[in-house]
Amino acid sequence: MAAITSAGNETKRGPAYILPLIVFAVIAVAFAVGLTLNPRELPSVLIGKPVPEFDLPPVQGRTLGLSSSDLKGEVSMVNVFASWCTECRVEHPFLMELAKTKLLSIHGLNYKDKPDDAANWLDTLGDPYTRTGADLKGRVTIDWGVYGVPETFLIDRQGLIVYKHIGALNWTLFNEKLRPVVERLKKTGP
């Protein structure tokens, strides 16, 4: 069917009306898929790769800093935290309980904290960490691909990053997601 324009020319109705519907459908499907994704499970390009090379001094009041060489030879966890982080405060009691189990070594990577604040945090709330490195300028955490705090990484005996979790940990998350990985890693070779 043809329409007459004011100038008297004929135009065709067709693809011009279908194209916006197709674009809308594609956007709607992409949005729907995006809503089903878990933002705490962002992919990391470091999974399966060695931890980045680094050597950090200890948090004020601690004797052991943290370096990449400390993350070889045992299954361990690296927890990125800061005293100014609300979610870190939520997660901290879990880390204190986990440390008591001696299931694995927990190391802290303190992100852009004032030295006094980080020391006061650990002195007041308890120190679940075997080693704690102070990343005052945040350069090491950039190499780790950290988006924010808290973030937690599982490291195998060879010093490879095998798992990354974004957000506060608790026993439910640990038992469902991390414990199976830790147990599998502990069963594999030296």
VENSULNOR-V709729 format. One record per residue. N is the residue number from 1. SS is DSSP state (h for helix, s for strand, l for the rest). PHI is phi in whole degrees, 0 to 359 (999 if undefined). OMEGA is omega in degrees with one decimal (999 if undefined). Layout:
BEGIN
<<N:SS:PHI:OMEGA> <N:SS:PHI:OMEGA>>
END
This chain:
BEGIN
<<1:l:999:-176.6> <2:s:252:176.4> <3:s:247:179.7> <4:s:258:177.5> <5:l:274:-179.0> <6:l:297:178.9> <7:l:275:179.0> <8:l:89:179.5> <9:l:272:177.7> <10:s:272:173.7> <11:s:234:-179.6> <12:s:255:173.4> <13:l:264:-178.2> <14:l:184:-174.0> <15:h:305:-179.0> <16:h:297:179.4> <17:h:270:-177.9> <18:h:279:-177.4> <19:h:304:178.0> <20:h:298:177.7> <21:h:294:178.6> <22:h:294:179.2> <23:h:299:178.7> <24:h:299:-179.5> <25:h:297:179.4> <26:h:297:179.3> <27:h:296:179.8> <28:h:298:179.0> <29:h:294:179.0> <30:h:298:178.4> <31:h:296:-179.6> <32:h:298:178.0> <33:h:295:179.4> <34:h:300:179.4> <35:h:291:-179.8> <36:h:274:-177.7> <37:l:279:178.8> <38:l:266:-177.9> <39:h:294:178.6> <40:h:278:-178.9> <41:h:244:176.1> <42:l:291:-179.1> <43:l:293:177.1> <44:l:239:178.1> <45:l:288:-177.7> <46:l:272:-179.8> <47:l:300:-178.8> <48:l:85:-179.7> <49:l:247:178.4> <50:s:297:175.0> <51:l:301:178.1> <52:l:300:177.6> <53:l:289:178.7> <54:l:200:176.7> <55:s:208:-176.7> <56:s:250:174.9> <57:l:289:178.8> <58:s:291:170.1> <59:l:297:-179.7> <60:l:312:179.8> <61:l:89:178.4> <62:l:251:-178.8> <63:l:258:-176.4> <64:l:251:173.1> <65:l:280:-177.8> <66:s:222:177.1> <67:s:221:179.8> <68:h:299:-179.6> <69:h:292:177.6> <70:h:288:-173.9> <71:h:259:176.6> <72:l:236:175.5> <73:l:101:178.2> <74:l:208:173.7> <75:l:284:-177.1> <76:s:216:179.0> <77:s:236:173.0> <78:s:245:-178.4> <79:s:248:178.4> <80:s:269:-174.7> <81:s:217:174.4> <82:l:207:-179.0> <83:l:293:-178.8> <84:l:275:-175.0> <85:l:268:-179.8> <86:h:297:-179.9> <87:h:295:177.0> <88:h:295:178.2> <89:h:294:177.2> <90:h:295:-176.2> <91:h:284:-169.5> <92:h:303:178.2> <93:h:301:175.9> <94:h:298:-179.6> <95:h:298:178.0> <96:h:296:178.6> <97:h:292:179.8> <98:h:299:-179.8> <99:h:300:179.9> <100:h:294:-179.2> <101:h:286:-177.5> <102:l:58:178.5> <103:l:295:178.0> <104:l:200:176.6> <105:s:285:177.1> <106:s:247:178.7> <107:s:246:-179.7> <108:s:255:173.4> <109:s:240:-175.2> <110:s:277:-170.3> <111:s:260:172.1> <112:l:45:-179.2> <113:l:251:170.9> <114:l:288:-176.6> <115:h:308:179.6> <116:h:295:-178.8> <117:h:294:179.9> <118:h:296:179.4> <119:h:297:179.9> <120:h:297:178.3> <121:h:304:-177.5> <122:h:289:178.6> <123:h:291:-176.5> <124:h:276:-174.0> <125:h:269:-176.8> <126:l:105:-176.7> <127:l:242:-179.7> <128:l:276:-169.7> <129:l:266:173.3> <130:l:288:177.5> <131:l:225:-179.7> <132:s:220:178.7> <133:s:263:179.5> <134:s:263:177.4> <135:s:263:-172.5> <136:l:299:-178.0> <137:l:261:177.8> <138:l:79:-178.0> <139:h:288:-179.5> <140:h:293:-179.5> <141:h:294:174.3> <142:h:297:178.4> <143:h:298:178.4> <144:l:280:-179.3> <145:l:76:-178.2> <146:l:286:177.9> <147:l:269:-176.9> <148:l:184:180.0> <149:l:242:-3.1> <150:l:277:170.1> <151:s:222:-176.8> <152:s:227:-180.0> <153:s:239:169.9> <154:s:259:-176.7> <155:s:239:178.3> <156:l:275:-175.9> <157:l:296:-179.3> <158:l:274:-178.7> <159:l:86:177.8> <160:s:263:175.1> <161:s:282:-176.9> <162:s:246:-178.1> <163:s:201:176.7> <164:s:226:175.4> <165:s:236:177.7> <166:s:256:178.9> <167:l:107:-177.5> <168:l:289:174.4> <169:l:268:172.2> <170:l:213:-176.1> <171:h:296:-179.8> <172:h:298:178.8> <173:h:298:-178.7> <174:h:299:-177.3> <175:h:294:-179.1> <176:h:280:-171.4> <177:h:253:-171.1> <178:h:271:-177.6> <179:h:305:178.8> <180:h:300:178.6> <181:h:291:179.6> <182:h:300:-178.7> <183:h:295:177.4> <184:h:295:-179.0> <185:h:294:-179.8> <186:h:290:179.7> <187:h:280:-178.1> <188:l:277:-173.0> <189:l:328:-174.7> <190:l:293:999>>
END
